[in-house]
Amino acid sequence: MKILLSSLEVEKQKLNQLGNESLANGIPLFKNNALQAQSRKVDELIVQLHKQSGLKRRSS
């Protein structure tokens, strides 16, 4: 779970960087394909983390 959390933090930092660059360049966030792909990656990690935490709660 720690590995997943650290991966999530790294990917969130990448997402924030892409968002800041997009805004600085006047590109709407919804039109930035790289940002949208990174957002999906972060979303998937959040889902995985949620599933893992749910499994740990059930087994406790």
NORZI-V945962 format. One record per backbone hydrogen bond with DSSP energy under -1.0 kcal/mol. CO is the residue of the C=O (numbers start at 1). NH is the residue of the N-H. If there is no record, write none. Layout:
co:CO nh:NH
co:CO nh:NH
This chain:
co:1 nh:5
co:2 nh:6
co:3 nh:7
co:4 nh:8
co:5 nh:9
co:6 nh:10
co:7 nh:11
co:8 nh:12
co:9 nh:13
co:10 nh:14
co:11 nh:15
co:12 nh:16
co:13 nh:17
co:14 nh:18
co:15 nh:19
co:16 nh:20
co:17 nh:21
co:18 nh:22
co:19 nh:23
co:20 nh:24
co:21 nh:25
co:22 nh:27
co:23 nh:26
co:28 nh:31
co:29 nh:32
co:32 nh:36
co:33 nh:37
co:34 nh:38
co:35 nh:39
co:36 nh:40
co:37 nh:41
co:38 nh:42
co:39 nh:43
co:40 nh:44
co:41 nh:45
co:42 nh:46
co:43 nh:47
co:44 nh:48
co:45 nh:49
co:46 nh:50
co:47 nh:51
co:48 nh:52
co:49 nh:53
co:50 nh:54
co:51 nh:55
co:52 nh:56
co:53 nh:57
co:54 nh:58
co:55 nh:59
